[in-house]
Amino acid sequence: MKIKAPVEKNKIYTVKIEDLTYQGMGVAKIEHFPIFIADSIPGEKIESKITKVQKNFAFGRVEKVLEESPDRVAGNGAAYTQTGIAPLQHLTYDAQLKFKQNQINNLLKKSHLEKIEVADTIGMEDPTGYRNKAQIPVRKIKGQLETGFFKRNSHDLVPIEDFYIQDPIIDQVIVKVRDILREYRVEPYDEINHKGIIRNIMVRRGRRSGQVMVVLITRTKDVPHLDEITAAITQIDGVVSVIQNINYKQTNVIMGEEDRVLAGESVIHDELLGQDFIISAHSFYQVNPLQTEKLYQLAIEKAGLTGNETVLDVYSGIGTISLAMAQAAKKVYGVEIVKEAVQDAKINAFQNNATNTEFVVGKAEDQMQTWQADGLKPDVVVVDPPRKGLDQSVIDATVAMQPTRVVYVSCNPATLVRDIERFGEQGYDVNQPIVPVDQFPQTPHVESVTVLERKD
Ligand SMILES: C[S@@+](CC[C@H](N)C(=O)[O-])C[C@H]1O[C@@H](n2cnc3c(N)ncnc32)[C@H](O)[C@@H]1O
């Protein structure tokens, strides 16, 4: 029997917001049927227009706030809510920090791990303009090349010049590159017909060095007037690297596999905790440099290093955590899947005199087993995996090597809690509070540091 949803598309309902999802959407219920409403806050009474009805839930948008939460602040306008660049911009920063702490607490509770404490989230003094990297789609709107961001759950571009959470100098670079592309009449990418040339602009800027990398992501290798375009981009203040990345495929993945350096270097430099790092276009580099220093400092503290330890840095990227730890450990081994990132890590080790480090290209799942088979006995294992968390084989190999401590840097509390449970089954407990560090203000993303200790 088909159950009829108690709401209808395009109708307006008065609802009370009861909860906030992990994506930062308010949740209201009509006859137990959940409605997800962006830009709304628990405790608020609102009029909501239903925009989409699915079998088990609906989406709505705020038409009018009838009773406002004390946690509400005036946002920057619809573009930021529509696009999801800053989905928490309507919450006070204190409420955002609390929301992130609560997310971890709620997940622990669901897994009956409520005895584990979660510390207050470490926030930023100025929670705007922090991102050191932008990946901006380029599309044609009303006959003109535009840069901006996609509307949530769509590929409709909303033109934007001030991205609010990005380094404002990166915003300026994007506008200048956009104007150069307009001047040379470069055809923007048409996703539906897989036509056009320029798909995305990627810009990275070293917060300390001021060095800027511009990557033009194109559908074709040939780009009319590419020499003139490159010459004009190199005139922009701070630009030391101009790269073309070619992505031939009809895909949502932004970058392709083929690169060529059009001008300057293939990397930029930046400084973290007093050390100099090179970063190439494909390498992962934490997007919030001020908070990254706090995050790494915390990870080092939690590792309890005295100078005699062997440390494994699993998912080591360009070696930033490894090099920070190497100053206080006997030896650090890193493993990372992206070849360019490992090349960067080796150069970074060399230029910072970290002679006690070794980096391997490989899958953590394989390399941990190799290290285990080689009889490596780490004192500390640091893991900083992508959102999907740890593969069971990584946990098994870690446990088999019997480190005193595992320091878990997580960007996804759901997989963190799952992995805490798995470590718990194999004799590793969390005895200190989990510490969230706000790497992504104005967004619902939650980064945290957890220490797991071996039960003796
Ligand atoms: C969250 S980043 C952490 C990087 C580094 N620790 C940092 O703070 O800059 C995760 C890293 O894991 C790498 N990675 C993803 N899957 C992997 C796998 N199966 N084995 C090894 N590395 C992987 C990614 O390329 C990325 O550099």
The ligand as an SDF file (V2000), in Angstrom:
LIG
                    3D

 27 29  0  0  0  0  0  0  0  0999 V2000
   43.0800   14.0000    5.0120 C   0  0  0  0  0  0  0  0  0  0  0  0
   44.4520   13.8680    3.9340 S   0  0  0  0  0  0  0  0  0  0  0  0
   45.7770   13.9900    5.0720 C   0  0  0  0  0  0  0  0  0  0  0  0
   47.1110   14.3840    4.5120 C   0  0  0  0  0  0  0  0  0  0  0  0
   48.1470   14.8870    5.5030 C   0  0  0  0  0  0  0  0  0  0  0  0
   48.1990   14.1050    6.6900 N   0  0  0  0  0  0  0  0  0  0  0  0
   47.9200   16.3480    5.8200 C   0  0  0  0  0  0  0  0  0  0  0  0
   47.5100   16.6880    6.9350 O   0  0  0  0  0  0  0  0  0  0  0  0
   48.1690   17.1920    4.9420 O   0  0  0  0  0  0  0  0  0  0  0  0
   44.3820   12.2060    3.4710 C   0  0  0  0  0  0  0  0  0  0  0  0
   45.4770   11.7510    2.5230 C   0  0  0  0  0  0  0  0  0  0  0  0
   45.3030   10.3410    2.2860 O   0  0  0  0  0  0  0  0  0  0  0  0
   45.6460   10.0500    0.9420 C   0  0  0  0  0  0  0  0  0  0  0  0
   45.0150    8.7350    0.6620 N   0  0  0  0  0  0  0  0  0  0  0  0
   43.7320    8.4920    0.2920 C   0  0  0  0  0  0  0  0  0  0  0  0
   43.5210    7.1600    0.2270 N   0  0  0  0  0  0  0  0  0  0  0  0
   44.6890    6.5460    0.5790 C   0  0  0  0  0  0  0  0  0  0  0  0
   45.0860    5.1880    0.7160 C   0  0  0  0  0  0  0  0  0  0  0  0
   44.2500    4.1880    0.4700 N   0  0  0  0  0  0  0  0  0  0  0  0
   46.3440    4.9280    1.1100 N   0  0  0  0  0  0  0  0  0  0  0  0
   47.2250    5.9350    1.3590 C   0  0  0  0  0  0  0  0  0  0  0  0
   46.8980    7.2560    1.2340 N   0  0  0  0  0  0  0  0  0  0  0  0
   45.6490    7.5600    0.8500 C   0  0  0  0  0  0  0  0  0  0  0  0
   45.1480   11.2520    0.1820 C   0  0  0  0  0  0  0  0  0  0  0  0
   45.8090   11.3890   -1.0470 O   0  0  0  0  0  0  0  0  0  0  0  0
   45.4820   12.4110    1.1620 C   0  0  0  0  0  0  0  0  0  0  0  0
   46.7610   12.9260    0.9050 O   0  0  0  0  0  0  0  0  0  0  0  0
  1  2  1  0
  2  3  1  0
  2 10  1  0
  3  4  1  0
  4  5  1  0
  5  6  1  0
  5  7  1  0
  7  8  2  0
  7  9  1  0
 10 11  1  0
 11 12  1  0
 11 26  1  0
 12 13  1  0
 13 14  1  0
 13 24  1  0
 14 15  1  0
 14 23  1  0
 15 16  2  0
 16 17  1  0
 17 18  1  0
 17 23  2  0
 18 19  1  0
 18 20  2  0
 20 21  1  0
 21 22  2  0
 22 23  1  0
 24 25  1  0
 24 26  1  0
 26 27  1  0
M  CHG  2   2   1   9  -1
M  END
$$$$
